[in-house]
Amino acid sequence: MTASPTPTAALAFAHHDHAHCVGEVLARAEAASLARGARLTPVRRRTLEILLESHRAMGAYDMLDRLAAEGFGKQPPVAYRALDFLVEQGFAHRINRLNAFTACIHPGEDHAAAFLICRACNAVAEAPAARVRAALDAAGAEIGFTVERATVEALGLCPTCRTAA
């Protein structure tokens, strides 16, 4: 469960060349789609672009509003199908605490992630969590349990909000 070193989780909480960040992640998602024979349709691509616009999680109905305003349809299945596809392909993650979705910074790669969620501004950073996953796997193995899927969500303050507080 490895993940490429860039972009780093710290980018979510720091000023950076966001256009480069978005372009890099989108290009990797497109390449992964092509390699798998999956179709990144216009609505799926736009949904991913919207998620990539900021390092924040977005709810399905907020996504639907954005897609509808751009002519992609007004029915909830439009957003849900696009988001489900992105999650299924590993291009987005569902953040349970926020009942929302965020773009994956390692699209299409098998990796363990922990989500660092700012309780003040809802910014979300995806941090590498291979060691956390290994610890969960070991704890499960001690009692004969096999962990198949785990989501780690940590709530706190990002550097900007911590400084403001």
C-alpha positions in Angstrom: 0.0 0.0 0.0 2.2 2.8 -1.2 1.4 6.2 -2.5 3.4 8.6 -4.6 5.1 11.3 -2.6 3.5 14.3 -4.4 1.2 16.1 -3.9 1.7 15.9 -0.1 -1.0 16.0 2.5 0.4 19.3 3.7 -0.6 21.0 0.5 -4.2 21.0 1.6 -3.4 23.3 4.4 -0.7 25.4 2.7 -0.6 28.0 -0.1 0.5 26.3 -3.2 0.2 26.2 -7.0 -3.3 24.8 -6.9 -3.7 24.7 -10.7 -0.6 22.4 -10.9 -2.1 20.3 -8.1 -5.4 19.9 -9.9 -3.8 19.3 -13.3 -1.5 16.6 -11.9 -4.3 14.7 -10.1 -6.7 15.0 -13.0 -4.1 13.7 -15.5 -3.4 10.7 -13.3 -7.2 10.0 -13.0 -7.6 10.2 -16.8 -4.6 7.9 -17.3 -5.9 5.4 -14.8 -9.4 5.4 -16.4 -7.9 4.8 -19.8 -5.7 1.9 -18.5 -8.7 0.3 -16.9 -11.1 0.8 -19.8 -13.3 2.9 -17.5 -15.1 5.9 -19.0 -14.5 9.3 -17.5 -17.6 10.8 -19.1 -18.1 14.6 -19.2 -20.2 14.6 -16.0 -17.8 12.3 -14.1 -14.8 14.5 -15.2 -16.5 17.7 -14.2 -17.5 16.2 -10.9 -13.8 15.3 -10.2 -12.8 18.8 -11.3 -15.3 20.4 -8.9 -13.9 18.2 -6.0 -10.4 19.2 -7.0 -11.2 23.0 -6.9 -10.4 23.1 -3.2 -9.1 20.8 -0.6 -12.6 20.5 1.0 -15.2 17.8 1.1 -18.4 18.4 -0.7 -21.9 16.9 -0.2 -23.8 15.2 -2.9 -26.5 17.9 -3.0 -23.9 20.7 -3.2 -22.4 18.8 -6.1 -25.8 18.4 -7.7 -26.4 22.2 -7.5 -23.1 22.8 -9.2 -23.6 20.2 -11.9 -27.2 21.5 -12.6 -26.0 25.1 -12.9 -23.6 23.9 -15.6 -26.3 22.0 -17.5 -25.6 18.4 -16.4 -29.1 17.7 -15.0 -31.1 18.3 -11.8 -31.9 14.8 -10.6 -30.0 13.4 -7.6 -28.8 10.3 -9.5 -26.7 12.6 -11.8 -24.4 13.5 -8.8 -24.7 10.2 -7.0 -23.7 8.1 -10.0 -20.8 10.3 -10.8 -19.6 10.3 -7.2 -20.1 6.5 -6.9 -18.0 6.0 -10.0 -15.2 8.3 -8.7 -15.1 6.4 -5.4 -15.3 3.0 -7.1 -12.3 3.9 -9.3 -10.3 5.4 -6.5 -10.5 9.0 -7.7 -12.5 10.2 -4.7 -13.1 9.3 -1.1 -16.3 9.4 1.0 -15.7 11.3 4.3 -18.2 9.7 6.6 -18.0 12.4 9.3 -19.0 15.1 6.9 -21.3 12.9 4.8 -19.4 14.3 1.9 -16.8 13.5 -0.8 -13.2 14.7 -1.4 -10.9 14.1 -4.4 -8.2 11.5 -3.9 -4.6 12.9 -4.2 -3.4 9.4 -5.3 -6.1 8.6 -7.9 -6.3 5.0 -8.9 -3.5 3.9 -6.6 -3.9 1.2 -3.9 -3.1 3.1 -0.7 -4.1 3.6 2.9 -5.2 7.1 3.8 -6.2 9.0 6.9 -8.3 12.1 6.5 -7.3 15.1 8.6 -10.4 17.3 8.8 -10.3 20.9 10.1 -13.3 21.3 12.4 -13.4 25.1 11.7 -13.1 25.4 7.9 -13.8 21.8 6.8 -10.5 21.6 4.8 -9.5 18.0 4.3 -6.0 16.6 3.9 -5.3 13.1 2.8 -2.3 11.8 4.7 -0.5 8.5 4.2 -1.6 5.9 6.7 0.1 2.7 5.8 1.4 2.3 9.4 -2.1 2.9 10.8 -3.5 0.3 8.5 -0.7 -2.1 9.4 -1.6 -1.6 13.1 -5.3 -2.2 12.4 -4.4 -5.4 10.4 -2.2 -6.6 13.3 -4.8 -5.9 15.9 -7.4 -7.8 13.9 -5.1 -10.7 13.2 -4.5 -11.1 16.9 -8.2 -12.1 17.3 -8.6 -13.8 14.0 -10.3 -10.9 12.2 -9.3 -9.8 8.7 -9.7 -6.1 8.1 -11.0 -5.6 4.6 -11.6 -1.9 4.6 -10.9 0.9 7.1 -11.4 4.7 7.0 -9.5 6.9 9.4 -10.8 10.3 10.0 -9.2 12.7 12.4 -10.8 16.0 13.5 -8.7 19.0 14.5 -7.6 22.4 13.4 -5.6 23.2 10.3 -2.6 25.5 10.7 -4.6 28.6 9.5 -7.5 28.0 11.8 -5.1 27.1 14.7 -3.3 30.4 14.2 -6.6 32.3 14.1 -7.8 30.7 17.3 
